[in-house]
Amino acid sequence: MEKVSYFKVLRLRKNRIIFITVVTFILSLALSFLQPLKYSCSTRLLIINKSGLEQDIYSAIRGAERVSENLAQIVYTTSFFERVITSGFDIDQSIFSDDEIKKRKQWNRMIKTRVYRETGMLEIIVYHKNPDQSIQFSRAIADVLTTQGWRYLGGENIEVLEVDKPLVSRYPVKPNIPLNGFMGIVVGLLIGIGYVLLSYESGKAKVLAYETQAQTAGEGYGEDSAYKEHQEPYEYEGE
């Protein structure tokens, strides 16, 4: 039995790999378009720790960074959510479920926070199907942080300044269709290669078992169709 390299097996079965890759690519795009398209709106805030102004600059920045990290977590809380909803901005509350657990999950999926190290800056990103609503939520969040953020930190020595107004994306950013398509190609290649190699090993095992059985029975192979059928998985075209 001729020994065949995996590379030659893959080359012989490349059409199967391509087919599986194309299928997974199409499925990944289809699943992406089944999800609602969402825009993003980001705003950036600067945290100033007044109690650290008398210290050296490094200590003051580190203090502001810790405050930013605390506020970044507070934004996800129910208390903060209620303040945003009742802040007076034109916010559509109908998108939220009446069930408290589902409402918290919706709020957590809607927003994302990012702390810029050694700067004391905090970025808030809102995701929404309606770009106008994403702006309204961003404005409401920034307003609550700038006017009431100190309440969550136990003192008035904290000042929050809005340094970047809400900026909405021109196109939907969720789901990330290009990334999902790329991942579909990668997954398809892995599945295709795995399928081809497993099929090859399975066919080779059948051939070995057939050869052993034939040798035990003292049979020749000749043009035996059953042998040829088992041998087919590892035959390859000439150069």
N, C-alpha and C positions, 0 to 999 in steps of 0.2 A: 504494500500500500504506500503510495507516494505521499511524502510529507509536504504539506502546504502551509506557508506562512499566513498569519492573520491578516497581514496587509493585502495579500493576494485574494484572500476570502472577502475582505471588505470591498476590494476593487470589483470583484465579480458580482457582488450583491449590492453595488452602489445604488441601483435603481430603487431597491427596497428602502434603503436608508433615506434617499431623497424623498420618497413617497411619505414615509412616516414623519419626516421633518416638516414637509409642507402641510400635512394634516394637523400637526400640533401647532404650527404657526397660525393656521387659519382658526383653530379652536381658541387660541390665546387672544386673537383679535376679536373674535365673536364674543367671548366672555367679557372683554374690556368694554365693548360697545353696549353690552347688556346693562352695565352699571351706569348710574347717572353721572353725567359730566359735571365737574365742579371747578369753579374758579378759585383762585387764591387772592387774598388781600393781606398785605403785610404793613405793619407800622412799627416804628422803633422808638423806644423810650430810654432816657438817660436817668439813672438812679444816682442821687447825690446824698451821701451820708454826712449830714452837717456835724454830727458829733465827732467825726474823724478829721475835720478841717484843721484842727490844731496839731494833728499828728503829721508824720512825714507822708509824702505823696504815696509811697508804696502801700503803707498801712491803710490810708484812706481809700485807695483803689480796691484793695482786698476786702475792706469792709463793705464797699458798694457792691462788689461782686457777690458777696454772701447775701446781701439784701436782695439782689436781682434773682438769685437762685431761689430764695424763699418766695418771692412774688411769682416766679415762674411756676411754682407748685400750687400757690394759692389760687391762681387763675382757674384751675380745674375743679375747685370746690363748689359745692352747692350754694354756699353763702355768696360767693362771688358771682355765680350764675344769676342768682336772684337779683343782685344789685344791677347787673347788666340789663336784665329784662325790664326792670323798673326804672331805668335811667332816663327815660323820656325820648329815646330815639325811635325812629320808625322801623321797629323790629317785628317781623312776622313770627309770632309765637306758635302758630298752628303747626309748624313742622315738628314740634316736640310732642312726644307721647305723654299721656296722662300718667302712665306707669313710671314710678320714680326710678326704678332700675334702668329701664330703657332710656329715660330722659338723661340720666347721667352718662350713659354710654354714647348717646347722640352728641352731647356737649363735648365729651372727651375726644370724639372723632372729628368734631368740627374745628377744634383749635389745636395749635401747636406752638410751643414756646421755645425760644433759643436764647441762651445767655452767651454774650461775647466776652471771653476771658480777658481779664486785666483791663477792662474798659468800663465796667458798670453799666453796660448797655443791655437792654432786654428787647427782643423782637417777638411780636405776637403775629401769628399767621392764622387767618380764618379761611376755611373752605366752605363754599356754598354754591348751589346750582345757579343762583341768581347773583350776578356781579354787584348789583346795587345793594342787595341784602348783605353781601360780604363786607361792603364798605360801611354800612350801618352798624354791623356788629363790631367792626374794628374801631369805629369812632366811640361806640359805647364802652368797649373794653378800655380804650385809652383814657376816656373821661373818668371812669371809675378809679383807675390806677392813679391818675394825676390828682384827683380831688379827694379820694378816700383810701388810697393805698397805705398811708401811714397808720390807719386804724388796725391793719393786720400785723403791724410790726411793733405795737406797744409804745408808740411815742410819736412826737411831732418833729423829731430830728431828721426825718427822711423827706426828701423832695423828689418828686417824679416829674420829669419834663418830657413832653412829646417832641422829639427832634426830627422825626420823619412822619409826614402825614400819610394816611392810608393810601396804598398804591395797589390797584387791582391788576391782575394778569390780563393780557390781551386775549389769551386763549385758555381753554380748560386745561388744568394741570393734573386732575385726577379723573379717571385712572391714567397712569402714565403709559399711554398706548405704545410709543416707541420702545420703552423698556420692556413692556409685556411681550411685544412682538419678538424682541431680541431673546428674551428668556424662553419663548416658545421654540425658537430655532435651536437654542442650546439644549433644551430638554429633549426636543425631537431627535437631534443628533445622538445624544446619549442613549435614548431608548432604541433608536434604529441600530446603532452599533452593537448595543447589548443583545438585541433580538437576533441579529445576524450571527454573532459569535456563539450565542447559546444554541441556535439552530445548527450551526456547523459542528459544535462539539457533540450535540445529540446525534446528528447523522453519522459522525465518525464513530461514536460508540456502537451504533447499530451495525456499521460495516465490520468493526472488529469482532462483534459478537457473531456475525454471519460467517466471517472467515474462520473463526475458531470452530464453529459448528461444522463448516464444510470440511475442514482439515480432519476433524474427528471422524466424520463419516467417510473420508477418503474420496471426496468429490472434487472435480475440477470446476473451474468457473466458466470458461468459454464465454458463450453469449447469454449466460443466465440473466434473464430480465430482472429477477429479484435482486441480484447482486448489483446490477447496474442502477437500479432504483436507489439502493442504499448508498452507492458510491457517489451519486450525483451531487450531494451537498458540498463535497470538497474538490470537485473537478474545477479546473480553471482554464481560461483561454490562453493560448500561447502569446508570446511577446509579439 
